[in-house]
Structures are given as C-alpha cells and as structure tokens.
Amino acid sequence: MSSIRPVLYLIVIGILFTLVSSQVYADSFLLVSNGVEGGNGRSVFVQNQKQADNLKALESMKLPPGRIDFPRVPASVILSGGRSYGRSSGVDTRKVVTSVLLSAIVPGMGEAYLWYGSRELSTLARVPLFLAAEGYFWHGYFHNHAKGKDYKEYYKKYADEHWSLDRFLLQHPCCENVEGCESYEEYNNMNAEGDCDYNFFIFTPKEIDEEEYYENIGKYDAFVFGWDDWNGQPDYWTPHRRVYWELRKRSDEYLVKGDNFLMYLLVNRVVSMIDAGWLAYRMNRGDDLGKGWSIDIKSVRCSPTVIIGYRF
C-alpha cells in the first residue's frame, strides 16, 4: 500500500497541472482575440501567427517546377534601340523617309519599295506611270536641247559666211565719212567723242563675248552694214539678215523647250516624293488603301487600261 501512494500523488499532480494549463491557454486565447497585449511584450500567440503567415506567403512565392521562359526581344529591335518594339500603331518615319528619298532619285522607286512590303496593286500601278513620265521628259530634254544646239551651229556658220567686220567698218555711215574705220575700237570711240550718232551701237568682237557678238549682228540695225546683201535699201532687214534671225529664233525656241522639260522632270520627282510619303504614312496608320484616289490596271476587251478613280 505504501508503494502505491507515491504513484497516486503523481497522477493527481499531473491532472491538476493539465487543468491549470488549459485555463491559462483559454485566457491567453481570449486576450489575443480581443487584441490585448499581456506582460511587457506582445503575446506569443500573435508572434506565432505572424510566423505562420510569413511561411504561407513564402510557400505561395515558390515557382512551379520546370524551365522558366523569359520574354524574347528580336535582335533587330535591340540594334534599332527598341524604337519600334511594342508598337501597335504609329508612324514609322524610316519607311516614310526611305520611300521619299527613293522617289527623289528615280520617280516611282518609292512606290515600288512600298509595294514590295504591301503587295497593293494600286501602289504598283503608280510605278510605270512615273517611270514613263520620267523617260518622256528626259527624251524631250535631250531632243530639244540637241536641236537647239544644231540650229545654233547653223546660224553661227551662216553669220560667218554672210557678215563681215571689215565690210561693216567700211560701210557704216560713221566710218564712211573717214573712208572706213581701221578697227572696231575706232568705231566705238566715235560715239564717245560725239563724232557719230547715226545707227550707232557698241560693237563687241567675237573673241571677247561670242554670245553677244552673234546676238548683236542680227538684232540691231547698226550692224546691217556688215551683211553682204545690204545695198543701201531703206529696209534694214536684208534677206540674209532675216534668214539668220529665223535660225536664231528656232535655236532659242528649242533650247527653251529643253529647259521646260527639265522643269517637268523636277515636278515629276516632287509629285512622286509626295505620293510615296503619303502612301507610307497611310500604310503605317493602317488605312484602307482601297479608299481615296486609286490607280488600277485592268484588261478591257483584251487591252490594258489604266483606271483612275476615287472610292469613298
């Protein structure tokens, strides 16, 4: 009996300790639920709860098993500085500038460059039109310029055959009074000294200014005395002078036409540059190129036909 008593004492003490611990736990739980801190620090249950929450957060941050795929950026975008990456809209100024520069070099090349990327028939149809205009204008320039130069050679040769400085210095009224001037300098000085005011005009020799020389001998009446068919008639326009002046006129007309074709070439380039730039701008905006002005090539009765229209 005496040996069983200590065991009973231990059992009773254990039961009492369990009851007291349960009561303390219940009181602490109530304090935590009511947000009351106990002692000099925070409740141990609050700290344990925060640690549990932190553990759950760490668990949620774990990456799933397997390979991680990062977003890829094309090398062309990296080399371009990322200026076109991520754009869903906007204007690519490089395409606009490239098409305009190509059209400035050869009209229609800017449109061909844009067609290569878009495959729009209305864009391609512009190319032969600009190229045809370019070829026609170049042909017009070279043809008229060559004809003008040919007529220039004709009238110069004609003047050399029918107009003479010696004859002019002998037959001009100012020189006739002194039985002929010995040189053109003597003739030019007569007017400065007041010795001659009849049909006088300063003479410019061919060696000093060839253009002015050939112009003056046909343009001014003062030089009619140098033509070989002048015979003192009151009409200063001798037959040879008329032929000569007609040759000069034809030469000037052709040369002016050639200059006009150069202007047309410039206009053709400007129109092509504006057209290519506008097409590139519309393509970048995503506009429907079928709307607005269009140029199409269609077969009408087995014949190719260019159709220009405007679609709303």
C-alpha positions as CSV (number, residue, x, y, z in Angstrom):
1,M,0.0,0.0,0.0
2,S,2.8,2.3,0.9
3,S,4.4,1.7,-2.5
4,I,1.2,2.7,-4.4
5,R,0.7,6.1,-2.6
6,P,3.5,8.0,-4.3
7,V,2.2,6.9,-7.7
8,L,-1.3,8.2,-6.8
9,Y,0.2,11.6,-5.7
10,L,2.0,11.9,-9.1
11,I,-1.3,11.2,-11.0
12,V,-3.2,13.8,-9.0
13,I,-0.5,16.4,-9.6
14,G,-0.5,15.7,-13.3
15,I,-4.2,16.1,-13.5
16,L,-4.1,19.4,-11.6
17,F,-1.3,20.7,-13.9
18,T,-3.3,19.9,-17.0
19,L,-6.4,21.7,-15.7
20,V,-4.4,24.8,-14.8
21,S,-2.6,24.8,-18.2
22,S,-5.9,24.6,-20.1
23,Q,-7.3,27.5,-18.2
24,V,-4.2,29.6,-18.8
25,Y,-4.4,28.8,-22.6
26,A,-8.0,29.7,-22.7
27,D,-7.4,33.1,-21.0
28,S,-4.5,33.8,-23.4
29,F,-6.6,33.0,-26.4
30,L,-9.3,35.4,-25.3
31,L,-6.7,38.1,-24.8
32,V,-5.3,37.6,-28.3
33,S,-8.7,37.6,-29.8
34,N,-9.6,40.9,-28.1
35,G,-6.3,42.5,-29.3
36,V,-4.9,42.8,-25.7
37,E,-1.2,42.6,-25.1
38,G,0.0,40.8,-22.0
39,G,3.1,41.5,-19.9
40,N,5.9,43.7,-21.2
41,G,5.8,42.3,-24.8
42,R,3.3,41.0,-27.4
43,S,1.5,37.8,-27.0
44,V,3.5,34.7,-28.0
45,F,0.4,33.6,-30.0
46,V,0.4,36.7,-32.1
47,Q,4.1,36.2,-32.9
48,N,3.5,32.6,-33.8
49,Q,0.6,33.6,-36.0
50,K,2.7,36.1,-37.9
51,Q,5.4,33.5,-38.5
52,A,2.8,31.1,-39.8
53,D,1.5,33.8,-42.2
54,N,5.0,34.5,-43.4
55,L,5.6,30.8,-44.1
56,K,2.4,30.7,-46.1
57,A,3.5,33.7,-48.1
58,L,6.9,32.1,-48.9
59,E,5.1,29.0,-49.9
60,S,2.9,30.9,-52.4
61,M,6.0,32.6,-53.9
62,K,7.6,29.4,-54.9
63,L,7.9,29.0,-58.7
64,P,6.4,25.9,-60.2
65,P,8.8,23.2,-61.2
66,G,10.1,23.3,-64.8
67,R,12.0,25.7,-67.1
68,I,11.3,29.4,-66.8
69,D,10.6,31.1,-70.2
70,F,11.5,34.8,-70.3
71,P,10.1,37.1,-73.0
72,R,12.3,37.3,-76.1
73,V,13.2,40.5,-78.0
74,P,14.3,40.3,-81.7
75,A,17.8,41.2,-82.4
76,S,16.7,43.8,-85.0
77,V,14.8,45.6,-82.3
78,I,17.8,45.6,-80.0
79,L,20.0,47.0,-82.7
80,S,17.5,49.7,-83.5
81,G,17.4,50.9,-79.9
82,G,14.0,49.5,-79.2
83,R,12.3,52.3,-81.1
84,S,9.8,50.0,-82.9
85,Y,9.3,47.4,-80.1
86,G,5.9,47.1,-78.7
87,R,4.3,49.5,-81.2
88,S,0.8,48.5,-82.3
89,S,0.2,51.8,-84.1
90,G,2.0,55.0,-85.1
91,V,4.1,56.2,-88.0
92,D,7.4,54.5,-88.9
93,T,9.4,57.6,-90.0
94,R,12.1,55.4,-91.5
95,K,9.8,53.9,-94.1
96,V,8.4,57.4,-95.0
97,V,11.9,58.9,-95.4
98,T,13.2,55.9,-97.4
99,S,10.3,56.0,-99.8
100,V,10.6,59.7,-100.3
101,L,14.4,59.5,-100.9
102,L,14.0,56.7,-103.4
103,S,11.4,58.7,-105.4
104,A,13.7,61.7,-105.3
105,I,16.4,59.6,-107.0
106,V,14.1,57.9,-109.5
107,P,10.4,58.7,-109.6
108,G,8.3,55.6,-108.9
109,M,11.0,53.8,-106.9
110,G,9.5,54.9,-103.6
111,E,6.1,53.4,-104.7
112,A,7.9,50.2,-105.8
113,Y,9.6,49.9,-102.4
114,L,6.2,50.3,-100.6
115,W,4.6,47.7,-103.0
116,Y,7.2,45.2,-102.1
117,G,6.0,45.3,-98.5
118,S,2.3,45.7,-99.1
119,R,1.6,44.0,-102.4
120,E,-1.1,46.6,-103.2
121,L,-1.9,46.7,-106.9
122,S,-2.8,50.4,-106.7
123,T,0.6,51.1,-105.4
124,L,2.4,49.1,-108.1
125,A,0.3,50.8,-110.8
126,R,1.9,54.1,-110.0
127,V,5.4,52.9,-110.8
128,P,5.1,52.6,-114.6
129,L,3.3,55.9,-114.8
130,F,6.1,57.8,-113.0
131,L,8.8,55.9,-114.9
132,A,7.1,56.6,-118.2
133,A,6.8,60.3,-117.4
134,E,10.5,60.3,-116.4
135,G,11.5,58.7,-119.7
136,Y,9.4,61.0,-121.8
137,F,10.7,64.2,-120.1
138,W,14.3,63.1,-120.4
139,H,13.7,62.3,-124.1
140,G,12.1,65.8,-124.5
141,Y,15.0,67.5,-122.9
142,F,17.8,65.8,-124.9
143,H,15.8,66.1,-128.2
144,N,15.1,69.8,-127.8
145,H,18.5,70.6,-126.4
146,A,20.2,68.8,-129.3
147,K,18.0,70.6,-131.9
148,G,18.7,73.9,-130.3
149,K,22.4,73.3,-130.4
150,D,22.2,72.2,-134.0
151,Y,20.4,75.4,-135.0
152,K,22.9,77.4,-133.1
153,E,25.7,75.9,-135.2
154,Y,23.6,76.7,-138.3
155,Y,23.2,80.4,-137.5
156,K,26.8,80.8,-136.5
157,K,28.0,79.3,-139.7
158,Y,25.5,81.3,-141.7
159,A,26.7,84.6,-140.0
160,D,30.3,83.8,-140.6
161,E,29.5,83.3,-144.3
162,H,27.4,86.5,-144.8
163,W,28.5,89.0,-142.2
164,S,31.9,90.6,-142.1
165,L,33.6,93.0,-139.7
166,D,35.7,94.6,-142.5
167,R,32.6,95.2,-144.5
168,F,30.9,96.8,-141.5
169,L,33.8,99.1,-140.7
170,L,33.9,100.2,-144.4
171,Q,30.1,100.7,-145.0
172,H,28.9,102.1,-141.7
173,P,28.0,105.8,-142.1
174,C,30.1,106.9,-139.2
175,C,33.2,105.1,-140.7
176,E,32.2,106.1,-144.3
177,N,32.9,109.7,-143.5
178,V,36.5,108.9,-142.7
179,E,36.9,106.4,-145.6
180,G,36.5,103.5,-143.3
181,C,37.4,102.7,-139.7
182,E,40.7,100.9,-139.2
183,S,39.4,98.9,-136.2
184,Y,36.3,98.4,-134.1
185,E,38.0,100.4,-131.3
186,E,38.0,103.4,-133.6
187,Y,34.3,102.9,-134.4
188,N,33.4,102.5,-130.7
189,N,35.3,105.7,-129.8
190,M,33.4,107.8,-132.3
191,N,30.2,107.8,-130.3
192,A,32.2,108.7,-127.1
193,E,33.7,111.7,-128.8
194,G,30.4,112.7,-130.4
195,D,31.5,112.2,-133.9
196,C,28.8,109.7,-134.8
197,D,25.2,109.3,-133.5
198,Y,23.7,107.7,-136.6
199,N,22.6,104.0,-136.1
200,F,25.3,103.5,-133.6
201,F,25.7,100.6,-131.2
202,I,28.8,99.4,-129.4
203,F,30.4,96.6,-131.2
204,T,31.6,93.5,-129.2
205,P,34.1,91.3,-131.0
206,K,33.6,87.5,-131.1
207,E,36.9,87.0,-129.2
208,I,35.6,88.8,-126.2
209,D,32.0,87.6,-126.0
210,E,30.8,85.2,-128.6
211,E,27.2,85.0,-127.4
212,E,26.7,88.8,-127.5
213,Y,28.5,89.1,-130.9
214,Y,26.1,86.7,-132.6
215,E,23.1,88.3,-131.0
216,N,24.0,91.9,-131.8
217,I,24.8,91.5,-135.5
218,G,21.3,90.2,-136.1
219,K,19.4,92.1,-133.5
220,Y,20.4,95.8,-134.0
221,D,20.1,97.8,-137.2
222,A,23.5,99.4,-136.6
223,F,25.1,96.2,-137.8
224,V,23.1,95.7,-141.0
225,F,26.0,97.3,-142.9
226,G,28.1,94.2,-142.4
227,W,25.7,91.9,-144.3
228,D,26.8,91.1,-147.8
229,D,23.4,91.7,-149.3
230,W,22.9,95.2,-148.0
231,N,22.8,97.7,-150.9
232,G,21.6,100.9,-149.3
233,Q,17.9,100.0,-149.2
234,P,15.7,101.7,-146.6
235,D,14.6,98.3,-145.2
236,Y,17.3,97.3,-142.8
237,W,16.1,93.7,-142.8
238,T,18.0,92.2,-145.7
239,P,17.2,88.7,-146.8
240,H,20.3,87.2,-145.3
241,R,19.6,89.0,-142.0
242,R,16.1,87.6,-142.0
243,V,17.3,84.1,-142.5
244,Y,19.9,84.5,-139.9
245,W,17.4,85.8,-137.3
246,E,15.0,83.0,-138.1
247,L,17.7,80.4,-137.4
248,R,18.5,82.1,-134.1
249,K,14.8,82.1,-133.2
250,R,14.4,78.4,-133.9
251,S,17.5,77.7,-131.8
252,D,16.2,79.7,-128.9
253,E,12.8,78.0,-129.1
254,Y,14.3,74.5,-128.9
255,L,16.6,75.4,-126.0
256,V,13.7,76.9,-124.1
257,K,11.7,73.8,-124.6
258,G,14.6,71.7,-123.3
259,D,14.7,73.9,-120.2
260,N,11.0,73.4,-119.7
261,F,11.4,69.6,-119.8
262,L,14.0,69.9,-117.1
263,M,11.3,71.7,-115.0
264,Y,8.9,68.9,-115.8
265,L,11.5,66.4,-114.5
266,L,11.7,68.2,-111.3
267,V,7.9,68.3,-111.0
268,N,7.7,64.6,-111.6
269,R,10.1,63.9,-108.8
270,V,8.2,66.2,-106.4
271,V,4.9,64.6,-107.2
272,S,6.4,61.1,-106.7
273,M,8.0,62.1,-103.4
274,I,4.7,63.4,-102.1
275,D,2.8,60.4,-103.3
276,A,5.3,57.9,-101.8
277,G,5.4,59.7,-98.5
278,W,1.6,59.9,-98.3
279,L,1.3,56.2,-99.1
280,A,3.8,55.2,-96.5
281,Y,2.1,57.4,-93.9
282,R,-1.3,55.7,-94.7
283,M,0.2,52.2,-94.5
284,N,1.7,52.9,-91.1
285,R,-1.6,54.2,-89.8
286,G,-3.3,51.1,-91.1
287,D,-5.6,52.9,-93.5
288,D,-7.5,51.1,-96.2
289,L,-5.7,51.9,-99.4
290,G,-8.7,51.0,-101.4
291,K,-10.3,54.2,-100.3
292,G,-9.5,57.6,-101.7
293,W,-7.7,58.1,-105.0
294,S,-6.7,54.8,-106.7
295,I,-4.9,53.8,-109.9
296,D,-5.7,50.4,-111.3
297,I,-4.6,48.5,-114.4
298,K,-7.3,46.3,-115.8
299,S,-7.9,44.4,-119.0
300,V,-10.8,45.9,-121.0
301,R,-11.6,43.9,-124.2
302,C,-8.1,42.3,-124.2
303,S,-6.4,45.8,-123.9
304,P,-4.6,47.0,-120.8
305,T,-6.4,50.1,-119.5
306,V,-5.4,52.5,-116.7
307,I,-8.3,53.4,-114.5
308,I,-8.1,56.3,-112.1
309,G,-10.9,56.6,-109.6
310,Y,-11.9,57.8,-106.1
311,R,-13.5,55.5,-103.6
312,F,-15.4,56.7,-100.6
